[in-house]
Amino acid sequence: MYPVLMGYQASRDAAGILPETKYLALLGIGITDNLGLALEYATSEDYSAADGGKEDDINTFTIQLAFEF
């Protein structure tokens, strides 16, 4: 079974510090008993310029290979 996680984050009046909204999804796969692979995608939407933000939308993709001993 592969764990799938989904998340949502929102901030209010935090322009320049935090994104206004952020969504993410993560999929973890156990390759062996001691080796795992995780894939994560996140997208962040910044505040509008009228609210003090930069109006940037940032997309990130992360791959993690972990070995437990």
HTML snippet that shows the backbone in 3Dmol.js (N, CA, C, O; Angstrom):
<script src="https://3Dmol.org/build/3Dmol-min.js"></script>
<div id="view" style="width:600px;height:400px;position:relative"></div>
<script>
const pdb = `
ATOM      1  N   MET A   1       0.838  -1.184   0.000  1.00  0.00           N
ATOM      2  CA  MET A   1       0.000   0.000   0.000  1.00  0.00           C
ATOM      3  C   MET A   1       0.881   1.244   0.000  1.00  0.00           C
ATOM      4  O   MET A   1       1.864   1.315   0.738  1.00  0.00           O
ATOM      5  N   TYR A   2       0.532   2.207  -0.815  1.00  0.00           N
ATOM      6  CA  TYR A   2       1.307   3.430  -0.929  1.00  0.00           C
ATOM      7  C   TYR A   2       0.575   4.566  -0.210  1.00  0.00           C
ATOM      8  O   TYR A   2      -0.564   4.883  -0.550  1.00  0.00           O
ATOM      9  N   PRO A   3       1.232   5.182   0.793  1.00  0.00           N
ATOM     10  CA  PRO A   3       0.568   6.305   1.470  1.00  0.00           C
ATOM     11  C   PRO A   3       0.491   7.530   0.557  1.00  0.00           C
ATOM     12  O   PRO A   3       1.464   7.901  -0.099  1.00  0.00           O
ATOM     13  N   VAL A   4      -0.667   8.131   0.534  1.00  0.00           N
ATOM     14  CA  VAL A   4      -0.888   9.358  -0.225  1.00  0.00           C
ATOM     15  C   VAL A   4      -1.369  10.415   0.758  1.00  0.00           C
ATOM     16  O   VAL A   4      -2.345  10.204   1.478  1.00  0.00           O
ATOM     17  N   LEU A   5      -0.690  11.538   0.785  1.00  0.00           N
ATOM     18  CA  LEU A   5      -1.065  12.629   1.669  1.00  0.00           C
ATOM     19  C   LEU A   5      -1.399  13.848   0.830  1.00  0.00           C
ATOM     20  O   LEU A   5      -0.765  14.102  -0.193  1.00  0.00           O
ATOM     21  N   MET A   6      -2.393  14.596   1.266  1.00  0.00           N
ATOM     22  CA  MET A   6      -2.759  15.833   0.591  1.00  0.00           C
ATOM     23  C   MET A   6      -2.889  16.914   1.656  1.00  0.00           C
ATOM     24  O   MET A   6      -3.328  16.642   2.774  1.00  0.00           O
ATOM     25  N   GLY A   7      -2.507  18.135   1.309  1.00  0.00           N
ATOM     26  CA  GLY A   7      -2.560  19.206   2.287  1.00  0.00           C
ATOM     27  C   GLY A   7      -2.997  20.527   1.683  1.00  0.00           C
ATOM     28  O   GLY A   7      -2.893  20.758   0.478  1.00  0.00           O
ATOM     29  N   TYR A   8      -3.489  21.381   2.562  1.00  0.00           N
ATOM     30  CA  TYR A   8      -3.920  22.724   2.188  1.00  0.00           C
ATOM     31  C   TYR A   8      -3.517  23.662   3.308  1.00  0.00           C
ATOM     32  O   TYR A   8      -3.694  23.351   4.486  1.00  0.00           O
ATOM     33  N   GLN A   9      -2.974  24.808   2.936  1.00  0.00           N
ATOM     34  CA  GLN A   9      -2.574  25.806   3.916  1.00  0.00           C
ATOM     35  C   GLN A   9      -3.031  27.166   3.430  1.00  0.00           C
ATOM     36  O   GLN A   9      -2.956  27.454   2.236  1.00  0.00           O
ATOM     37  N   ALA A  10      -3.496  27.994   4.325  1.00  0.00           N
ATOM     38  CA  ALA A  10      -3.901  29.350   3.971  1.00  0.00           C
ATOM     39  C   ALA A  10      -3.426  30.306   5.056  1.00  0.00           C
ATOM     40  O   ALA A  10      -3.344  29.939   6.228  1.00  0.00           O
ATOM     41  N   SER A  11      -3.121  31.514   4.663  1.00  0.00           N
ATOM     42  CA  SER A  11      -2.733  32.538   5.624  1.00  0.00           C
ATOM     43  C   SER A  11      -3.575  33.780   5.384  1.00  0.00           C
ATOM     44  O   SER A  11      -4.201  33.946   4.338  1.00  0.00           O
ATOM     45  N   ARG A  12      -3.567  34.630   6.372  1.00  0.00           N
ATOM     46  CA  ARG A  12      -4.341  35.854   6.289  1.00  0.00           C
ATOM     47  C   ARG A  12      -3.489  37.000   6.800  1.00  0.00           C
ATOM     48  O   ARG A  12      -2.932  36.915   7.894  1.00  0.00           O
ATOM     49  N   ASP A  13      -3.379  38.057   6.035  1.00  0.00           N
ATOM     50  CA  ASP A  13      -2.593  39.238   6.403  1.00  0.00           C
ATOM     51  C   ASP A  13      -1.134  38.893   6.697  1.00  0.00           C
ATOM     52  O   ASP A  13      -0.553  39.421   7.645  1.00  0.00           O
ATOM     53  N   ALA A  14      -0.544  38.021   5.900  1.00  0.00           N
ATOM     54  CA  ALA A  14       0.856  37.635   6.087  1.00  0.00           C
ATOM     55  C   ALA A  14       1.649  37.834   4.796  1.00  0.00           C
ATOM     56  O   ALA A  14       2.563  37.064   4.505  1.00  0.00           O
ATOM     57  N   ALA A  15       1.305  38.857   4.026  1.00  0.00           N
ATOM     58  CA  ALA A  15       2.000  39.121   2.761  1.00  0.00           C
ATOM     59  C   ALA A  15       3.478  39.372   3.033  1.00  0.00           C
ATOM     60  O   ALA A  15       3.826  40.084   3.976  1.00  0.00           O
ATOM     61  N   GLY A  16       4.341  38.795   2.219  1.00  0.00           N
ATOM     62  CA  GLY A  16       5.775  38.934   2.370  1.00  0.00           C
ATOM     63  C   GLY A  16       6.379  37.923   3.322  1.00  0.00           C
ATOM     64  O   GLY A  16       7.601  37.803   3.402  1.00  0.00           O
ATOM     65  N   ILE A  17       5.534  37.185   4.055  1.00  0.00           N
ATOM     66  CA  ILE A  17       6.026  36.186   4.999  1.00  0.00           C
ATOM     67  C   ILE A  17       5.624  34.783   4.561  1.00  0.00           C
ATOM     68  O   ILE A  17       6.461  33.884   4.480  1.00  0.00           O
ATOM     69  N   LEU A  18       4.332  34.603   4.280  1.00  0.00           N
ATOM     70  CA  LEU A  18       3.781  33.313   3.887  1.00  0.00           C
ATOM     71  C   LEU A  18       2.985  33.464   2.600  1.00  0.00           C
ATOM     72  O   LEU A  18       2.498  34.554   2.302  1.00  0.00           O
ATOM     73  N   PRO A  19       2.843  32.378   1.825  1.00  0.00           N
ATOM     74  CA  PRO A  19       1.950  32.456   0.671  1.00  0.00           C
ATOM     75  C   PRO A  19       0.500  32.554   1.134  1.00  0.00           C
ATOM     76  O   PRO A  19       0.169  32.155   2.251  1.00  0.00           O
ATOM     77  N   GLU A  20      -0.354  33.083   0.276  1.00  0.00           N
ATOM     78  CA  GLU A  20      -1.770  33.186   0.630  1.00  0.00           C
ATOM     79  C   GLU A  20      -2.411  31.799   0.711  1.00  0.00           C
ATOM     80  O   GLU A  20      -3.154  31.505   1.647  1.00  0.00           O
ATOM     81  N   THR A  21      -2.117  30.949  -0.278  1.00  0.00           N
ATOM     82  CA  THR A  21      -2.600  29.570  -0.248  1.00  0.00           C
ATOM     83  C   THR A  21      -1.497  28.635  -0.727  1.00  0.00           C
ATOM     84  O   THR A  21      -0.632  29.020  -1.515  1.00  0.00           O
ATOM     85  N   LYS A  22      -1.546  27.406  -0.238  1.00  0.00           N
ATOM     86  CA  LYS A  22      -0.591  26.389  -0.658  1.00  0.00           C
ATOM     87  C   LYS A  22      -1.293  25.047  -0.662  1.00  0.00           C
ATOM     88  O   LYS A  22      -1.979  24.694   0.298  1.00  0.00           O
ATOM     89  N   TYR A  23      -1.122  24.299  -1.740  1.00  0.00           N
ATOM     90  CA  TYR A  23      -1.674  22.955  -1.884  1.00  0.00           C
ATOM     91  C   TYR A  23      -0.504  22.006  -2.096  1.00  0.00           C
ATOM     92  O   TYR A  23       0.477  22.358  -2.752  1.00  0.00           O
ATOM     93  N   LEU A  24      -0.607  20.798  -1.540  1.00  0.00           N
ATOM     94  CA  LEU A  24       0.451  19.831  -1.787  1.00  0.00           C
ATOM     95  C   LEU A  24      -0.099  18.416  -1.797  1.00  0.00           C
ATOM     96  O   LEU A  24      -1.143  18.122  -1.214  1.00  0.00           O
ATOM     97  N   ALA A  25       0.633  17.557  -2.474  1.00  0.00           N
ATOM     98  CA  ALA A  25       0.302  16.133  -2.540  1.00  0.00           C
ATOM     99  C   ALA A  25       1.604  15.352  -2.437  1.00  0.00           C
ATOM    100  O   ALA A  25       2.615  15.736  -3.024  1.00  0.00           O
ATOM    101  N   LEU A  26       1.574  14.243  -1.681  1.00  0.00           N
ATOM    102  CA  LEU A  26       2.760  13.437  -1.472  1.00  0.00           C
ATOM    103  C   LEU A  26       2.408  11.972  -1.663  1.00  0.00           C
ATOM    104  O   LEU A  26       1.360  11.510  -1.212  1.00  0.00           O
ATOM    105  N   LEU A  27       3.281  11.258  -2.325  1.00  0.00           N
ATOM    106  CA  LEU A  27       3.131   9.825  -2.529  1.00  0.00           C
ATOM    107  C   LEU A  27       4.400   9.155  -2.036  1.00  0.00           C
ATOM    108  O   LEU A  27       5.496   9.507  -2.473  1.00  0.00           O
ATOM    109  N   GLY A  28       4.267   8.187  -1.124  1.00  0.00           N
ATOM    110  CA  GLY A  28       5.407   7.444  -0.605  1.00  0.00           C
ATOM    111  C   GLY A  28       5.350   5.993  -1.046  1.00  0.00           C
ATOM    112  O   GLY A  28       4.289   5.369  -1.063  1.00  0.00           O
ATOM    113  N   ILE A  29       6.516   5.471  -1.403  1.00  0.00           N
ATOM    114  CA  ILE A  29       6.598   4.099  -1.888  1.00  0.00           C
ATOM    115  C   ILE A  29       7.719   3.392  -1.137  1.00  0.00           C
ATOM    116  O   ILE A  29       8.849   3.878  -1.099  1.00  0.00           O
ATOM    117  N   GLY A  30       7.405   2.243  -0.539  1.00  0.00           N
ATOM    118  CA  GLY A  30       8.434   1.422   0.079  1.00  0.00           C
ATOM    119  C   GLY A  30       9.050   0.501  -0.965  1.00  0.00           C
ATOM    120  O   GLY A  30       8.374  -0.374  -1.505  1.00  0.00           O
ATOM    121  N   ILE A  31      10.318   0.698  -1.244  1.00  0.00           N
ATOM    122  CA  ILE A  31      11.001  -0.124  -2.252  1.00  0.00           C
ATOM    123  C   ILE A  31      11.450  -1.442  -1.630  1.00  0.00           C
ATOM    124  O   ILE A  31      11.211  -2.509  -2.195  1.00  0.00           O
ATOM    125  N   THR A  32      12.099  -1.371  -0.468  1.00  0.00           N
ATOM    126  CA  THR A  32      12.471  -2.543   0.326  1.00  0.00           C
ATOM    127  C   THR A  32      12.120  -2.230   1.771  1.00  0.00           C
ATOM    128  O   THR A  32      11.517  -1.195   2.056  1.00  0.00           O
ATOM    129  N   ASP A  33      12.499  -3.129   2.695  1.00  0.00           N
ATOM    130  CA  ASP A  33      12.225  -2.874   4.112  1.00  0.00           C
ATOM    131  C   ASP A  33      12.959  -1.636   4.618  1.00  0.00           C
ATOM    132  O   ASP A  33      12.469  -0.964   5.526  1.00  0.00           O
ATOM    133  N   ASN A  34      14.117  -1.321   4.055  1.00  0.00           N
ATOM    134  CA  ASN A  34      14.937  -0.206   4.537  1.00  0.00           C
ATOM    135  C   ASN A  34      15.034   0.960   3.559  1.00  0.00           C
ATOM    136  O   ASN A  34      15.705   1.949   3.852  1.00  0.00           O
ATOM    137  N   LEU A  35      14.397   0.866   2.434  1.00  0.00           N
ATOM    138  CA  LEU A  35      14.542   1.896   1.400  1.00  0.00           C
ATOM    139  C   LEU A  35      13.171   2.392   0.963  1.00  0.00           C
ATOM    140  O   LEU A  35      12.284   1.603   0.641  1.00  0.00           O
ATOM    141  N   GLY A  36      13.014   3.701   0.957  1.00  0.00           N
ATOM    142  CA  GLY A  36      11.744   4.294   0.564  1.00  0.00           C
ATOM    143  C   GLY A  36      11.935   5.466  -0.372  1.00  0.00           C
ATOM    144  O   GLY A  36      12.983   6.112  -0.371  1.00  0.00           O
ATOM    145  N   LEU A  37      10.927   5.734  -1.163  1.00  0.00           N
ATOM    146  CA  LEU A  37      10.942   6.832  -2.115  1.00  0.00           C
ATOM    147  C   LEU A  37       9.698   7.679  -1.899  1.00  0.00           C
ATOM    148  O   LEU A  37       8.591   7.149  -1.797  1.00  0.00           O
ATOM    149  N   ALA A  38       9.876   8.987  -1.830  1.00  0.00           N
ATOM    150  CA  ALA A  38       8.748   9.901  -1.650  1.00  0.00           C
ATOM    151  C   ALA A  38       8.768  10.938  -2.765  1.00  0.00           C
ATOM    152  O   ALA A  38       9.823  11.469  -3.111  1.00  0.00           O
ATOM    153  N   LEU A  39       7.593  11.224  -3.324  1.00  0.00           N
ATOM    154  CA  LEU A  39       7.433  12.233  -4.363  1.00  0.00           C
ATOM    155  C   LEU A  39       6.430  13.259  -3.858  1.00  0.00           C
ATOM    156  O   LEU A  39       5.337  12.898  -3.422  1.00  0.00           O
ATOM    157  N   GLU A  40       6.797  14.542  -3.915  1.00  0.00           N
ATOM    158  CA  GLU A  40       5.914  15.594  -3.428  1.00  0.00           C
ATOM    159  C   GLU A  40       5.786  16.697  -4.465  1.00  0.00           C
ATOM    160  O   GLU A  40       6.770  17.109  -5.079  1.00  0.00           O
ATOM    161  N   TYR A  41       4.559  17.169  -4.651  1.00  0.00           N
ATOM    162  CA  TYR A  41       4.287  18.312  -5.515  1.00  0.00           C
ATOM    163  C   TYR A  41       3.563  19.361  -4.680  1.00  0.00           C
ATOM    164  O   TYR A  41       2.601  19.047  -3.978  1.00  0.00           O
ATOM    165  N   ALA A  42       4.024  20.602  -4.756  1.00  0.00           N
ATOM    166  CA  ALA A  42       3.376  21.691  -4.016  1.00  0.00           C
ATOM    167  C   ALA A  42       3.250  22.912  -4.921  1.00  0.00           C
ATOM    168  O   ALA A  42       4.128  23.189  -5.738  1.00  0.00           O
ATOM    169  N   THR A  43       2.159  23.625  -4.765  1.00  0.00           N
ATOM    170  CA  THR A  43       1.957  24.877  -5.489  1.00  0.00           C
ATOM    171  C   THR A  43       1.523  25.951  -4.493  1.00  0.00           C
ATOM    172  O   THR A  43       0.622  25.738  -3.682  1.00  0.00           O
ATOM    173  N   SER A  44       2.175  27.099  -4.568  1.00  0.00           N
ATOM    174  CA  SER A  44       1.892  28.218  -3.663  1.00  0.00           C
ATOM    175  C   SER A  44       1.441  29.420  -4.473  1.00  0.00           C
ATOM    176  O   SER A  44       2.009  29.727  -5.521  1.00  0.00           O
ATOM    177  N   GLU A  45       0.418  30.092  -3.979  1.00  0.00           N
ATOM    178  CA  GLU A  45      -0.093  31.304  -4.627  1.00  0.00           C
ATOM    179  C   GLU A  45       0.129  32.471  -3.672  1.00  0.00           C
ATOM    180  O   GLU A  45      -0.347  32.456  -2.537  1.00  0.00           O
ATOM    181  N   ASP A  46       0.859  33.486  -4.143  1.00  0.00           N
ATOM    182  CA  ASP A  46       1.181  34.641  -3.315  1.00  0.00           C
ATOM    183  C   ASP A  46       0.021  35.631  -3.293  1.00  0.00           C
ATOM    184  O   ASP A  46      -0.914  35.536  -4.089  1.00  0.00           O
ATOM    185  N   TYR A  47       0.100  36.570  -2.378  1.00  0.00           N
ATOM    186  CA  TYR A  47      -0.904  37.631  -2.291  1.00  0.00           C
ATOM    187  C   TYR A  47      -0.828  38.527  -3.529  1.00  0.00           C
ATOM    188  O   TYR A  47       0.210  38.594  -4.187  1.00  0.00           O
ATOM    189  N   SER A  48      -1.906  39.201  -3.836  1.00  0.00           N
ATOM    190  CA  SER A  48      -1.916  40.148  -4.953  1.00  0.00           C
ATOM    191  C   SER A  48      -1.090  41.374  -4.569  1.00  0.00           C
ATOM    192  O   SER A  48      -0.821  41.613  -3.392  1.00  0.00           O
ATOM    193  N   ALA A  49      -0.696  42.139  -5.573  1.00  0.00           N
ATOM    194  CA  ALA A  49       0.095  43.344  -5.318  1.00  0.00           C
ATOM    195  C   ALA A  49      -0.698  44.345  -4.479  1.00  0.00           C
ATOM    196  O   ALA A  49      -0.116  45.070  -3.672  1.00  0.00           O
ATOM    197  N   ALA A  50      -1.996  44.392  -4.659  1.00  0.00           N
ATOM    198  CA  ALA A  50      -2.844  45.301  -3.872  1.00  0.00           C
ATOM    199  C   ALA A  50      -2.832  44.942  -2.386  1.00  0.00           C
ATOM    200  O   ALA A  50      -3.057  45.800  -1.532  1.00  0.00           O
ATOM    201  N   ASP A  51      -2.566  43.656  -2.081  1.00  0.00           N
ATOM    202  CA  ASP A  51      -2.525  43.214  -0.686  1.00  0.00           C
ATOM    203  C   ASP A  51      -1.101  43.153  -0.138  1.00  0.00           C
ATOM    204  O   ASP A  51      -0.889  42.664   0.971  1.00  0.00           O
ATOM    205  N   GLY A  52      -0.117  43.646  -0.908  1.00  0.00           N
ATOM    206  CA  GLY A  52       1.268  43.671  -0.443  1.00  0.00           C
ATOM    207  C   GLY A  52       2.109  42.506  -0.891  1.00  0.00           C
ATOM    208  O   GLY A  52       3.249  42.368  -0.447  1.00  0.00           O
ATOM    209  N   GLY A  53       1.580  41.657  -1.763  1.00  0.00           N
ATOM    210  CA  GLY A  53       2.321  40.501  -2.256  1.00  0.00           C
ATOM    211  C   GLY A  53       3.006  40.779  -3.572  1.00  0.00           C
ATOM    212  O   GLY A  53       2.962  41.895  -4.090  1.00  0.00           O
ATOM    213  N   LYS A  54       3.642  39.749  -4.108  1.00  0.00           N
ATOM    214  CA  LYS A  54       4.351  39.858  -5.389  1.00  0.00           C
ATOM    215  C   LYS A  54       3.601  39.186  -6.531  1.00  0.00           C
ATOM    216  O   LYS A  54       4.060  39.205  -7.673  1.00  0.00           O
ATOM    217  N   GLU A  55       2.451  38.592  -6.229  1.00  0.00           N
ATOM    218  CA  GLU A  55       1.631  37.874  -7.211  1.00  0.00           C
ATOM    219  C   GLU A  55       2.370  36.712  -7.857  1.00  0.00           C
ATOM    220  O   GLU A  55       2.074  36.343  -8.993  1.00  0.00           O
ATOM    221  N   ASP A  56       3.335  36.128  -7.139  1.00  0.00           N
ATOM    222  CA  ASP A  56       4.092  34.992  -7.661  1.00  0.00           C
ATOM    223  C   ASP A  56       3.368  33.690  -7.357  1.00  0.00           C
ATOM    224  O   ASP A  56       2.839  33.504  -6.260  1.00  0.00           O
ATOM    225  N   ASP A  57       3.348  32.810  -8.315  1.00  0.00           N
ATOM    226  CA  ASP A  57       2.879  31.452  -8.113  1.00  0.00           C
ATOM    227  C   ASP A  57       4.104  30.548  -8.222  1.00  0.00           C
ATOM    228  O   ASP A  57       4.828  30.604  -9.216  1.00  0.00           O
ATOM    229  N   ILE A  58       4.343  29.715  -7.207  1.00  0.00           N
ATOM    230  CA  ILE A  58       5.533  28.873  -7.169  1.00  0.00           C
ATOM    231  C   ILE A  58       5.102  27.414  -7.154  1.00  0.00           C
ATOM    232  O   ILE A  58       4.267  27.012  -6.344  1.00  0.00           O
ATOM    233  N   ASN A  59       5.675  26.629  -8.051  1.00  0.00           N
ATOM    234  CA  ASN A  59       5.433  25.191  -8.122  1.00  0.00           C
ATOM    235  C   ASN A  59       6.738  24.481  -7.789  1.00  0.00           C
ATOM    236  O   ASN A  59       7.784  24.811  -8.350  1.00  0.00           O
ATOM    237  N   THR A  60       6.688  23.506  -6.881  1.00  0.00           N
ATOM    238  CA  THR A  60       7.883  22.743  -6.528  1.00  0.00           C
ATOM    239  C   THR A  60       7.585  21.254  -6.616  1.00  0.00           C
ATOM    240  O   THR A  60       6.475  20.801  -6.336  1.00  0.00           O
ATOM    241  N   PHE A  61       8.594  20.519  -7.008  1.00  0.00           N
ATOM    242  CA  PHE A  61       8.516  19.065  -7.085  1.00  0.00           C
ATOM    243  C   PHE A  61       9.730  18.520  -6.352  1.00  0.00           C
ATOM    244  O   PHE A  61      10.860  18.881  -6.681  1.00  0.00           O
ATOM    245  N   THR A  62       9.519  17.654  -5.362  1.00  0.00           N
ATOM    246  CA  THR A  62      10.597  17.122  -4.552  1.00  0.00           C
ATOM    247  C   THR A  62      10.600  15.602  -4.625  1.00  0.00           C
ATOM    248  O   THR A  62       9.551  14.962  -4.550  1.00  0.00           O
ATOM    249  N   ILE A  63      11.787  15.036  -4.774  1.00  0.00           N
ATOM    250  CA  ILE A  63      11.967  13.596  -4.746  1.00  0.00           C
ATOM    251  C   ILE A  63      12.933  13.271  -3.612  1.00  0.00           C
ATOM    252  O   ILE A  63      14.014  13.853  -3.521  1.00  0.00           O
ATOM    253  N   GLN A  64      12.535  12.333  -2.744  1.00  0.00           N
ATOM    254  CA  GLN A  64      13.393  11.955  -1.624  1.00  0.00           C
ATOM    255  C   GLN A  64      13.592  10.447  -1.627  1.00  0.00           C
ATOM    256  O   GLN A  64      12.634   9.677  -1.689  1.00  0.00           O
ATOM    257  N   LEU A  65      14.834  10.047  -1.559  1.00  0.00           N
ATOM    258  CA  LEU A  65      15.194   8.633  -1.425  1.00  0.00           C
ATOM    259  C   LEU A  65      15.766   8.465  -0.027  1.00  0.00           C
ATOM    260  O   LEU A  65      16.776   9.089   0.299  1.00  0.00           O
ATOM    261  N   ALA A  66      15.147   7.640   0.804  1.00  0.00           N
ATOM    262  CA  ALA A  66      15.567   7.482   2.200  1.00  0.00           C
ATOM    263  C   ALA A  66      15.967   6.046   2.493  1.00  0.00           C
ATOM    264  O   ALA A  66      15.286   5.100   2.099  1.00  0.00           O
ATOM    265  N   PHE A  67      17.090   5.902   3.194  1.00  0.00           N
ATOM    266  CA  PHE A  67      17.563   4.604   3.627  1.00  0.00           C
ATOM    267  C   PHE A  67      17.581   4.585   5.146  1.00  0.00           C
ATOM    268  O   PHE A  67      18.212   5.441   5.766  1.00  0.00           O
ATOM    269  N   GLU A  68      16.902   3.625   5.753  1.00  0.00           N
ATOM    270  CA  GLU A  68      16.857   3.489   7.205  1.00  0.00           C
ATOM    271  C   GLU A  68      17.810   2.396   7.644  1.00  0.00           C
ATOM    272  O   GLU A  68      17.884   1.329   7.035  1.00  0.00           O
ATOM    273  N   PHE A  69      18.541   2.682   8.719  1.00  0.00           N
ATOM    274  CA  PHE A  69      19.454   1.656   9.264  1.00  0.00           C
ATOM    275  C   PHE A  69      19.441   1.692  10.769  1.00  0.00           C
ATOM    276  O   PHE A  69      20.141   0.908  11.412  1.00  0.00           O
TER     277      PHE A  69
END
`;
const viewer = $3Dmol.createViewer("view");
viewer.addModel(pdb, "pdb");
viewer.setStyle({}, {cartoon: {color: "spectrum"}});
viewer.zoomTo();
viewer.render();
</script>
